[in-house]
Amino acid sequence: MKELTKRLLRSAVFWNYLAVALRSGAAILLLPLLLRKLSPDELGLWYVFLSLAGIGALLDLGFGNSLNRSAGYLWAGANRLLPIGVDPNAKSEAGQKSEQPNFEMLGRLVATMRGFYLLMGLGLFLMLEVGGGAWIWYKSTGLEHAQNIRAAWAVFAFGCALNTIGSLWPTLLTGINGVRQAQKVFLVALVANYVFSIGGLLLGLGLWGPVSGQVVMGLLNRLLGRAAFLRLAGKELVYAGRKADFSLLRTLWPNSWRVGALTIGIYLVIFTNTLMASVFLDLSQTASFGLSMQMSLFIAQISSVWVLVKMPLFNQLRQRGEGQAIQQTFFSRVWLFVLIYVSGSVALCFLGDWLLVNVLHARTAMLPVPQRALLLLVIGLEAHQSLYRELVLTANVNPFVRPMLLTAAASLTLICVLAPELGAWGLIIAPGLAQLLFNNWWIVLTGVKTLGLSAREYMGAFFRSLFKLPELLRAKN
């Protein structure tokens, strides 16, 4: 038992599972109180809060993803960063390849991105206060506590800005293979979030509970993340007093804007549905839709951990030109994703209603089982393709912008056509159909090509990897 405990504490997968469980902890800790303490109208507005907060990921413009990869390349000894692709054979001025971290360039990268993230946080705050505030004002008109809800939104927007600014440090930490340390930081910040959120709800503060938790989480994310990054990077990384090197921004920009555009497409296809639900459904129905979406995404996050935890390592293997090592690890972990997601989906369909009624005593129900099952299928296919999309991005290339934006346009168009007549069915069918036409299969094939495999070789390697699952489960991470 003692050895098992030590093994778990050393495992990045364990810490990721714990972090994902708490990140979606509304399903474990916070959700029962939200369901009991908030009226359906207030819960519907809370899901609108969260949907609007997702705009923060769009303002990033893809720099977070590029920063993570670039930090990994420099940690693996890269002597230069390329706008597109990687150069495993790059040598220093002395004519040698380096396997030691490039602390000089990493220091300049950190100094540059500190200022960028500060400006990004301020921009997000203004965007949420003005644009998001107008929508919250409109949707809360006529509610009993409208002024209180609007004030809570203003503070919530400030908390979102803090979280955006502080996200620099966990991003850097993950990039230099500090996945476990980054998740520990996130866990501490998230536990504090839940303490304040739960405390506020129990005290009858309504939306102010989770709003205060958002602010505290942003502060801790920055303070603890910075300390953990500097501990792992070591004394060699000295950036204090450095001036920002804007040439690095120019280097990161070609792939960053592509990731940013890709993120916009993903947001429009998946995460705007709750906002669109608030347009076509009443707040009570929006709450049911948002709850079902939240639980589906929770299962997808839990299932994806085994693959995503290895992406920082894949970045470094790409820099070193070790594609075979990526292939050996990736396929068996995709199998785990499939098995876990299918099991979780079946459980949610058959046990979800019983848990809500008999265990959580919820005031809000999920979508009916047929709609829930279709939603789980749509989210599952998106999560599966996202694993291959992330695999391609480790090579610092991004061919997904145009397909994703076209898919987003098709999805929104279909929602506007179908939702007025079909309600929640239309909100589910539209993005599912738009993705099925191209992205669900094309992204997977693109990921396979980056491993240098033909379709036949891929199928053989993929099914052979199924027999490696016992070995994978015995591994540390």
ZAROFI-249411 format. One record per residue (C-alpha): x, y, z; residue number from 1; residue in three letters. Coordinates in Angstrom, 1 decimal. Layout:
<pts>
PT	X	Y	Z	NUM	Ala
...
</pts>
This chain:
<pts>
PT	0.0	0.0	0.0	1	Met
PT	2.8	2.4	0.9	2	Lys
PT	4.5	1.6	-2.5	3	Glu
PT	1.3	2.2	-4.3	4	Leu
PT	0.8	5.6	-2.6	5	Thr
PT	4.4	6.6	-3.6	6	Lys
PT	3.8	5.5	-7.2	7	Arg
PT	0.5	7.5	-7.4	8	Leu
PT	2.2	10.7	-6.0	9	Leu
PT	4.9	10.4	-8.6	10	Arg
PT	2.4	9.9	-11.4	11	Ser
PT	1.6	12.9	-13.6	12	Ala
PT	-1.6	11.0	-14.7	13	Val
PT	-2.8	10.8	-11.1	14	Phe
PT	-2.3	14.5	-10.5	15	Trp
PT	-4.0	15.2	-13.8	16	Asn
PT	-7.0	13.0	-12.9	17	Tyr
PT	-7.2	14.8	-9.6	18	Leu
PT	-7.0	18.2	-11.3	19	Ala
PT	-9.6	17.3	-13.9	20	Val
PT	-11.9	15.9	-11.3	21	Ala
PT	-11.7	19.1	-9.3	22	Leu
PT	-11.7	21.3	-12.4	23	Arg
PT	-15.0	19.8	-13.3	24	Ser
PT	-15.7	19.5	-9.5	25	Gly
PT	-19.0	21.1	-10.0	26	Ala
PT	-20.0	17.5	-10.6	27	Ala
PT	-18.4	16.3	-7.4	28	Ile
PT	-18.4	19.2	-4.9	29	Leu
PT	-19.9	22.4	-6.1	30	Leu
PT	-22.7	21.2	-8.4	31	Leu
PT	-24.9	19.7	-5.6	32	Pro
PT	-24.9	23.1	-3.8	33	Leu
PT	-25.5	25.0	-7.0	34	Leu
PT	-28.5	22.8	-7.8	35	Leu
PT	-29.9	23.2	-4.3	36	Arg
PT	-29.1	26.9	-3.6	37	Lys
PT	-29.7	28.5	-6.9	38	Leu
PT	-33.0	28.8	-8.7	39	Ser
PT	-33.2	27.5	-12.2	40	Pro
PT	-33.0	31.1	-13.5	41	Asp
PT	-29.9	31.8	-11.5	42	Glu
PT	-28.3	28.5	-12.5	43	Leu
PT	-29.0	29.3	-16.1	44	Gly
PT	-27.3	32.6	-15.7	45	Leu
PT	-24.3	31.0	-14.1	46	Trp
PT	-23.9	28.8	-17.1	47	Tyr
PT	-24.0	31.9	-19.2	48	Val
PT	-21.3	33.4	-17.0	49	Phe
PT	-19.1	30.4	-17.7	50	Leu
PT	-19.8	30.5	-21.4	51	Ser
PT	-18.9	34.2	-21.7	52	Leu
PT	-15.7	33.5	-19.6	53	Ala
PT	-14.7	31.1	-22.3	54	Gly
PT	-14.0	34.1	-24.5	55	Ile
PT	-10.8	34.5	-22.4	56	Gly
PT	-9.3	31.5	-24.3	57	Ala
PT	-10.0	33.3	-27.6	58	Leu
PT	-8.2	36.5	-26.5	59	Leu
PT	-5.1	34.4	-26.0	60	Asp
PT	-4.7	34.4	-29.8	61	Leu
PT	-3.0	31.0	-29.6	62	Gly
PT	0.1	32.3	-27.8	63	Phe
PT	-0.4	30.0	-24.8	64	Gly
PT	-0.2	26.9	-27.0	65	Asn
PT	2.8	28.2	-28.8	66	Ser
PT	4.4	29.3	-25.5	67	Leu
PT	4.0	25.8	-24.1	68	Asn
PT	5.6	24.2	-27.1	69	Arg
PT	8.4	26.7	-27.4	70	Ser
PT	9.3	26.3	-23.7	71	Ala
PT	9.5	22.6	-24.3	72	Gly
PT	11.7	23.0	-27.4	73	Tyr
PT	14.1	25.2	-25.5	74	Leu
PT	14.1	22.9	-22.5	75	Trp
PT	15.1	20.1	-24.9	76	Ala
PT	18.1	22.2	-26.0	77	Gly
PT	16.8	23.9	-29.1	78	Ala
PT	19.2	26.6	-30.3	79	Asn
PT	16.5	28.5	-32.2	80	Arg
PT	12.8	28.7	-32.5	81	Leu
PT	11.2	28.5	-36.0	82	Leu
PT	7.9	30.2	-36.9	83	Pro
PT	6.7	26.9	-38.4	84	Ile
PT	8.0	23.4	-37.7	85	Gly
PT	11.0	22.3	-35.7	86	Val
PT	14.6	21.7	-36.5	87	Asp
PT	15.9	18.7	-34.7	88	Pro
PT	19.4	19.1	-36.3	89	Asn
PT	19.9	22.8	-35.2	90	Ala
PT	23.4	23.4	-33.8	91	Lys
PT	24.9	26.1	-31.7	92	Ser
PT	27.6	28.5	-32.9	93	Glu
PT	30.1	26.0	-31.7	94	Ala
PT	28.7	23.5	-34.2	95	Gly
PT	27.2	21.2	-31.5	96	Gln
PT	23.7	19.9	-30.8	97	Lys
PT	22.7	20.6	-27.2	98	Ser
PT	20.7	18.4	-25.0	99	Glu
PT	20.8	20.9	-22.1	100	Gln
PT	18.1	23.6	-21.6	101	Pro
PT	18.7	26.8	-23.5	102	Asn
PT	18.4	29.0	-20.4	103	Phe
PT	19.3	32.2	-22.2	104	Glu
PT	16.5	32.0	-24.8	105	Met
PT	14.1	30.7	-22.2	106	Leu
PT	14.7	33.7	-20.0	107	Gly
PT	14.0	36.1	-22.8	108	Arg
PT	10.9	34.2	-23.7	109	Leu
PT	9.6	34.5	-20.1	110	Val
PT	10.3	38.2	-19.9	111	Ala
PT	8.5	38.9	-23.1	112	Thr
PT	5.4	36.9	-22.3	113	Met
PT	5.0	38.4	-18.8	114	Arg
PT	4.1	41.7	-20.4	115	Gly
PT	2.0	40.1	-23.1	116	Phe
PT	-0.2	38.2	-20.5	117	Tyr
PT	-0.7	41.4	-18.5	118	Leu
PT	-2.0	43.2	-21.5	119	Leu
PT	-4.1	40.2	-22.4	120	Met
PT	-5.7	40.1	-19.0	121	Gly
PT	-6.6	43.8	-19.1	122	Leu
PT	-8.1	43.4	-22.6	123	Gly
PT	-10.2	40.5	-21.4	124	Leu
PT	-11.5	42.5	-18.4	125	Phe
PT	-12.7	45.3	-20.7	126	Leu
PT	-14.2	42.9	-23.2	127	Met
PT	-16.2	41.0	-20.5	128	Leu
PT	-17.3	44.1	-18.7	129	Glu
PT	-18.6	45.9	-21.8	130	Val
PT	-19.8	43.1	-24.1	131	Gly
PT	-20.6	40.4	-21.6	132	Gly
PT	-22.1	42.9	-19.2	133	Gly
PT	-24.6	44.1	-21.8	134	Ala
PT	-25.8	40.5	-22.4	135	Trp
PT	-26.0	39.8	-18.6	136	Ile
PT	-28.0	43.0	-18.2	137	Trp
PT	-30.4	42.0	-20.9	138	Tyr
PT	-30.9	38.4	-19.6	139	Lys
PT	-31.3	39.5	-16.0	140	Ser
PT	-33.9	42.2	-16.7	141	Thr
PT	-37.1	41.5	-14.7	142	Gly
PT	-35.4	39.1	-12.3	143	Leu
PT	-35.9	39.8	-8.6	144	Glu
PT	-32.1	40.3	-7.8	145	His
PT	-31.1	41.8	-11.1	146	Ala
PT	-28.8	44.4	-9.7	147	Gln
PT	-27.0	41.9	-7.4	148	Asn
PT	-26.5	39.6	-10.4	149	Ile
PT	-25.0	42.4	-12.5	150	Arg
PT	-22.6	43.4	-9.7	151	Ala
PT	-21.6	39.7	-9.4	152	Ala
PT	-20.8	39.6	-13.1	153	Trp
PT	-18.5	42.7	-12.8	154	Ala
PT	-16.4	41.0	-10.1	155	Val
PT	-16.5	37.6	-12.0	156	Phe
PT	-15.0	39.4	-15.0	157	Ala
PT	-12.2	40.7	-12.8	158	Phe
PT	-11.6	37.2	-11.6	159	Gly
PT	-11.4	35.9	-15.2	160	Cys
PT	-8.8	38.5	-16.0	161	Ala
PT	-6.7	37.5	-12.9	162	Leu
PT	-6.8	33.8	-14.0	163	Asn
PT	-5.7	34.8	-17.6	164	Thr
PT	-2.7	36.8	-16.3	165	Ile
PT	-1.8	34.0	-13.9	166	Gly
PT	-2.1	31.2	-16.5	167	Ser
PT	1.4	32.2	-17.8	168	Leu
PT	3.2	30.3	-15.1	169	Trp
PT	1.4	27.0	-15.3	170	Pro
PT	1.8	27.1	-19.1	171	Thr
PT	5.5	27.6	-18.8	172	Leu
PT	5.8	25.0	-16.1	173	Leu
PT	3.9	22.4	-18.2	174	Thr
PT	6.1	23.3	-21.2	175	Gly
PT	9.4	22.3	-19.4	176	Ile
PT	7.8	18.9	-18.4	177	Asn
PT	6.6	20.1	-15.0	178	Gly
PT	3.1	18.6	-15.6	179	Val
PT	2.9	17.2	-12.1	180	Arg
PT	4.0	20.4	-10.5	181	Gln
PT	1.6	22.5	-12.6	182	Ala
PT	-1.3	20.3	-11.6	183	Gln
PT	-0.4	20.6	-7.9	184	Lys
PT	-0.5	24.4	-8.3	185	Val
PT	-3.8	24.2	-10.0	186	Phe
PT	-5.2	21.9	-7.3	187	Leu
PT	-4.3	24.2	-4.5	188	Val
PT	-5.8	27.2	-6.3	189	Ala
PT	-8.9	25.1	-7.2	190	Leu
PT	-9.4	23.9	-3.7	191	Val
PT	-9.3	27.5	-2.5	192	Ala
PT	-11.9	28.3	-5.2	193	Asn
PT	-14.2	25.6	-3.9	194	Tyr
PT	-13.8	26.6	-0.3	195	Val
PT	-14.9	30.1	-1.0	196	Phe
PT	-17.6	29.0	-3.5	197	Ser
PT	-19.1	26.4	-1.1	198	Ile
PT	-18.8	28.7	1.9	199	Gly
PT	-20.6	31.5	0.0	200	Gly
PT	-23.4	29.2	-1.1	201	Leu
PT	-23.9	27.8	2.4	202	Leu
PT	-24.1	31.3	3.8	203	Leu
PT	-26.8	32.1	1.3	204	Gly
PT	-24.8	34.5	-0.9	205	Leu
PT	-26.0	33.0	-4.1	206	Gly
PT	-23.8	33.7	-7.1	207	Leu
PT	-21.3	35.7	-5.0	208	Trp
PT	-20.0	32.3	-3.6	209	Gly
PT	-18.6	30.9	-6.9	210	Pro
PT	-17.6	34.5	-8.0	211	Val
PT	-15.4	35.0	-5.0	212	Ser
PT	-13.8	31.6	-5.6	213	Gly
PT	-12.9	32.7	-9.1	214	Gln
PT	-11.0	35.7	-7.8	215	Val
PT	-9.1	33.8	-5.2	216	Val
PT	-8.2	31.1	-7.7	217	Met
PT	-6.7	33.7	-10.0	218	Gly
PT	-4.4	35.2	-7.3	219	Leu
PT	-3.1	31.8	-6.2	220	Leu
PT	-2.6	30.5	-9.7	221	Asn
PT	-0.1	33.4	-10.4	222	Arg
PT	1.7	33.3	-7.0	223	Leu
PT	2.1	29.6	-6.7	224	Leu
PT	2.7	29.0	-10.4	225	Gly
PT	5.6	31.5	-10.6	226	Arg
PT	7.3	30.0	-7.5	227	Ala
PT	6.9	26.4	-8.9	228	Ala
PT	8.3	27.3	-12.3	229	Phe
PT	11.4	29.0	-10.9	230	Leu
PT	12.1	26.1	-8.6	231	Arg
PT	12.0	23.6	-11.5	232	Leu
PT	13.9	25.8	-13.9	233	Ala
PT	16.7	26.4	-11.3	234	Gly
PT	19.1	29.2	-10.7	235	Lys
PT	20.3	29.2	-14.3	236	Glu
PT	17.1	30.9	-15.4	237	Leu
PT	17.6	34.6	-14.7	238	Val
PT	15.2	36.9	-16.3	239	Tyr
PT	14.8	39.7	-13.7	240	Ala
PT	15.5	43.1	-15.4	241	Gly
PT	15.5	41.6	-18.9	242	Arg
PT	13.8	43.7	-21.6	243	Lys
PT	11.1	42.1	-23.7	244	Ala
PT	12.4	40.6	-26.9	245	Asp
PT	9.6	41.3	-29.4	246	Phe
PT	11.4	39.3	-32.1	247	Ser
PT	10.3	36.3	-30.2	248	Leu
PT	6.7	37.4	-30.5	249	Leu
PT	7.2	37.6	-34.3	250	Arg
PT	8.6	34.1	-34.2	251	Thr
PT	5.6	32.8	-32.3	252	Leu
PT	3.0	34.7	-34.2	253	Trp
PT	2.7	32.6	-37.4	254	Pro
PT	1.6	29.5	-35.5	255	Asn
PT	0.0	31.4	-32.7	256	Ser
PT	-2.6	33.1	-34.8	257	Trp
PT	-3.4	29.8	-36.4	258	Arg
PT	-4.0	28.2	-33.0	259	Val
PT	-6.0	31.3	-32.0	260	Gly
PT	-8.2	30.9	-35.0	261	Ala
PT	-8.5	27.2	-34.4	262	Leu
PT	-9.5	27.9	-30.8	263	Thr
PT	-12.2	30.3	-32.0	264	Ile
PT	-13.5	27.6	-34.3	265	Gly
PT	-13.6	25.1	-31.5	266	Ile
PT	-15.3	27.6	-29.2	267	Tyr
PT	-18.0	28.3	-31.8	268	Leu
PT	-18.7	24.7	-32.5	269	Val
PT	-18.7	23.3	-28.9	270	Ile
PT	-18.9	26.0	-26.3	271	Phe
PT	-21.2	28.6	-27.8	272	Thr
PT	-24.1	26.1	-27.6	273	Asn
PT	-25.0	27.1	-24.0	274	Thr
PT	-25.1	30.8	-25.1	275	Leu
PT	-27.2	29.8	-28.1	276	Met
PT	-29.4	27.8	-25.7	277	Ala
PT	-30.0	31.0	-23.8	278	Ser
PT	-31.3	32.5	-27.1	279	Val
PT	-33.6	29.7	-28.2	280	Phe
PT	-34.6	28.2	-24.8	281	Leu
PT	-35.8	29.7	-21.5	282	Asp
PT	-33.4	29.9	-18.6	283	Leu
PT	-34.7	26.7	-17.0	284	Ser
PT	-34.1	24.7	-20.2	285	Gln
PT	-30.8	26.4	-20.6	286	Thr
PT	-29.8	25.1	-17.2	287	Ala
PT	-30.7	21.6	-18.2	288	Ser
PT	-28.7	21.9	-21.4	289	Phe
PT	-25.7	23.5	-19.6	290	Gly
PT	-25.8	20.8	-17.0	291	Leu
PT	-25.8	18.0	-19.6	292	Ser
PT	-23.0	19.7	-21.5	293	Met
PT	-20.9	20.1	-18.4	294	Gln
PT	-21.2	16.4	-17.5	295	Met
PT	-20.4	15.3	-21.0	296	Ser
PT	-17.3	17.6	-21.1	297	Leu
PT	-16.3	16.3	-17.7	298	Phe
PT	-16.3	12.7	-19.0	299	Ile
PT	-14.3	13.8	-22.0	300	Ala
PT	-11.7	15.5	-19.9	301	Gln
PT	-11.3	12.6	-17.6	302	Ile
PT	-10.9	10.2	-20.6	303	Ser
PT	-8.3	12.4	-22.4	304	Ser
PT	-5.9	12.8	-19.4	305	Val
PT	-3.9	9.7	-20.3	306	Trp
PT	-3.0	11.2	-23.7	307	Val
PT	-2.7	14.9	-22.9	308	Leu
PT	-0.4	14.3	-20.0	309	Val
PT	2.3	13.2	-22.6	310	Lys
PT	2.0	16.2	-24.9	311	Met
PT	4.9	18.1	-23.3	312	Pro
PT	7.1	15.0	-23.7	313	Leu
PT	5.9	14.7	-27.3	314	Phe
PT	7.1	18.3	-27.9	315	Asn
PT	10.5	17.4	-26.7	316	Gln
PT	10.6	14.2	-28.7	317	Leu
PT	9.7	16.2	-31.9	318	Arg
PT	12.6	18.5	-31.2	319	Gln
PT	14.9	15.5	-31.0	320	Arg
PT	13.4	13.8	-34.0	321	Gly
PT	12.2	10.7	-32.1	322	Glu
PT	8.9	10.0	-33.9	323	Gly
PT	9.0	6.3	-33.2	324	Gln
PT	8.9	6.9	-29.5	325	Ala
PT	5.8	9.1	-29.9	326	Ile
PT	4.0	6.4	-31.8	327	Gln
PT	4.7	3.7	-29.2	328	Gln
PT	3.2	5.9	-26.5	329	Thr
PT	0.3	7.6	-28.2	330	Phe
PT	-1.8	4.7	-29.6	331	Phe
PT	-2.1	2.7	-26.4	332	Ser
PT	-3.3	5.8	-24.6	333	Arg
PT	-5.9	6.5	-27.2	334	Val
PT	-7.3	3.1	-26.4	335	Trp
PT	-7.6	4.1	-22.8	336	Leu
PT	-9.4	7.3	-23.8	337	Phe
PT	-12.0	5.2	-25.8	338	Val
PT	-12.6	2.7	-23.0	339	Leu
PT	-13.0	5.3	-20.3	340	Ile
PT	-15.2	7.6	-22.4	341	Tyr
PT	-17.6	4.8	-23.4	342	Val
PT	-17.9	3.6	-19.8	343	Ser
PT	-18.5	7.0	-18.5	344	Gly
PT	-21.2	7.8	-21.1	345	Ser
PT	-23.1	4.6	-20.4	346	Val
PT	-23.0	5.4	-16.7	347	Ala
PT	-24.3	8.9	-17.3	348	Leu
PT	-27.2	7.7	-19.5	349	Cys
PT	-28.3	5.0	-17.1	350	Phe
PT	-27.5	6.4	-13.7	351	Leu
PT	-27.4	10.2	-14.2	352	Gly
PT	-31.0	10.8	-13.4	353	Asp
PT	-31.0	8.6	-10.3	354	Trp
PT	-28.0	10.4	-8.9	355	Leu
PT	-29.5	13.8	-9.5	356	Leu
PT	-32.8	12.9	-7.8	357	Val
PT	-31.8	10.6	-5.0	358	Asn
PT	-28.3	11.7	-4.2	359	Val
PT	-28.0	15.3	-5.2	360	Leu
PT	-31.7	16.3	-4.7	361	His
PT	-31.3	18.6	-7.6	362	Ala
PT	-33.8	21.3	-8.6	363	Arg
PT	-32.5	21.1	-12.2	364	Thr
PT	-32.7	18.0	-14.5	365	Ala
PT	-30.5	16.9	-17.3	366	Met
PT	-31.7	16.6	-20.9	367	Leu
PT	-33.8	13.5	-21.6	368	Pro
PT	-31.7	10.3	-22.2	369	Val
PT	-32.0	10.2	-26.0	370	Pro
PT	-30.8	13.8	-26.3	371	Gln
PT	-28.1	13.2	-23.7	372	Arg
PT	-26.8	10.1	-25.6	373	Ala
PT	-26.5	12.1	-28.8	374	Leu
PT	-24.8	14.9	-27.0	375	Leu
PT	-22.3	12.4	-25.6	376	Leu
PT	-21.6	11.0	-29.0	377	Leu
PT	-21.0	14.5	-30.5	378	Val
PT	-18.7	15.5	-27.6	379	Ile
PT	-16.9	12.1	-27.7	380	Gly
PT	-16.1	12.4	-31.4	381	Leu
PT	-14.8	15.9	-30.8	382	Glu
PT	-12.6	14.8	-27.9	383	Ala
PT	-11.2	11.9	-30.0	384	His
PT	-10.2	14.2	-32.9	385	Gln
PT	-8.7	16.7	-30.5	386	Ser
PT	-6.1	14.1	-29.4	387	Leu
PT	-4.9	13.8	-32.9	388	Tyr
PT	-5.1	17.6	-33.4	389	Arg
PT	-2.8	18.1	-30.3	390	Glu
PT	-0.4	15.4	-31.7	391	Leu
PT	-0.1	17.4	-34.9	392	Val
PT	0.5	20.7	-33.1	393	Leu
PT	3.5	19.2	-31.3	394	Thr
PT	5.3	19.4	-34.7	395	Ala
PT	4.6	23.2	-34.6	396	Asn
PT	2.4	23.1	-37.7	397	Val
PT	-1.3	23.8	-37.8	398	Asn
PT	-3.3	22.8	-40.9	399	Pro
PT	-6.7	23.0	-39.1	400	Phe
PT	-7.7	26.7	-39.2	401	Val
PT	-9.8	26.7	-42.4	402	Arg
PT	-11.6	23.4	-41.8	403	Pro
PT	-12.4	24.4	-38.2	404	Met
PT	-13.7	27.9	-39.1	405	Leu
PT	-15.8	26.5	-42.0	406	Leu
PT	-17.2	23.9	-39.6	407	Thr
PT	-18.0	26.6	-37.1	408	Ala
PT	-19.8	28.6	-39.7	409	Ala
PT	-21.8	25.5	-40.8	410	Ala
PT	-22.6	24.7	-37.2	411	Ser
PT	-23.9	28.2	-36.3	412	Leu
PT	-25.9	28.3	-39.5	413	Thr
PT	-27.5	24.9	-38.8	414	Leu
PT	-28.3	26.0	-35.2	415	Ile
PT	-30.1	29.0	-36.5	416	Cys
PT	-32.1	26.8	-38.8	417	Val
PT	-32.8	23.8	-36.6	418	Leu
PT	-33.0	25.2	-33.0	419	Ala
PT	-36.1	27.4	-33.5	420	Pro
PT	-38.0	24.3	-34.6	421	Glu
PT	-36.2	21.4	-32.7	422	Leu
PT	-35.1	23.2	-29.6	423	Gly
PT	-32.3	21.2	-27.7	424	Ala
PT	-32.3	18.6	-30.5	425	Trp
PT	-31.2	21.3	-33.0	426	Gly
PT	-28.5	22.6	-30.6	427	Leu
PT	-27.0	19.1	-30.5	428	Ile
PT	-27.5	17.9	-34.1	429	Ile
PT	-26.1	21.1	-35.7	430	Ala
PT	-22.4	20.9	-34.4	431	Pro
PT	-22.5	17.1	-34.6	432	Gly
PT	-23.4	17.1	-38.3	433	Leu
PT	-21.0	19.9	-39.1	434	Ala
PT	-18.1	18.0	-37.5	435	Gln
PT	-19.0	14.6	-39.0	436	Leu
PT	-18.8	16.0	-42.5	437	Leu
PT	-15.0	16.5	-42.3	438	Phe
PT	-13.2	17.1	-39.1	439	Asn
PT	-14.1	13.9	-37.2	440	Asn
PT	-12.2	11.8	-39.7	441	Trp
PT	-9.8	14.2	-41.5	442	Trp
PT	-8.0	15.4	-38.4	443	Ile
PT	-7.3	11.8	-37.3	444	Val
PT	-5.8	11.0	-40.7	445	Leu
PT	-3.7	14.1	-40.5	446	Thr
PT	-2.4	13.1	-37.1	447	Gly
PT	-1.5	9.7	-38.5	448	Val
PT	0.5	11.2	-41.4	449	Lys
PT	2.7	13.2	-39.0	450	Thr
PT	3.9	9.9	-37.6	451	Leu
PT	5.0	8.8	-41.1	452	Gly
PT	2.4	6.0	-41.3	453	Leu
PT	0.1	4.9	-44.1	454	Ser
PT	-3.5	4.0	-43.3	455	Ala
PT	-2.7	0.3	-43.3	456	Arg
PT	0.3	0.7	-41.1	457	Glu
PT	-1.7	2.9	-38.7	458	Tyr
PT	-4.5	0.3	-38.3	459	Met
PT	-1.9	-2.4	-37.6	460	Gly
PT	0.0	-0.3	-35.1	461	Ala
PT	-3.2	0.9	-33.4	462	Phe
PT	-4.7	-2.5	-32.8	463	Phe
PT	-1.3	-4.0	-31.7	464	Arg
PT	-1.1	-1.2	-29.1	465	Ser
PT	-4.3	-2.6	-27.5	466	Leu
PT	-2.2	-5.4	-26.0	467	Phe
PT	0.1	-2.9	-24.3	468	Lys
PT	-2.6	-1.6	-22.1	469	Leu
PT	-1.6	-3.8	-19.1	470	Pro
PT	2.0	-2.5	-19.3	471	Glu
PT	0.7	1.1	-19.6	472	Leu
PT	-1.4	0.7	-16.5	473	Leu
PT	1.6	-0.5	-14.5	474	Arg
PT	3.7	2.5	-15.6	475	Ala
PT	4.3	5.5	-13.4	476	Lys
PT	2.5	7.9	-15.6	477	Asn
</pts>
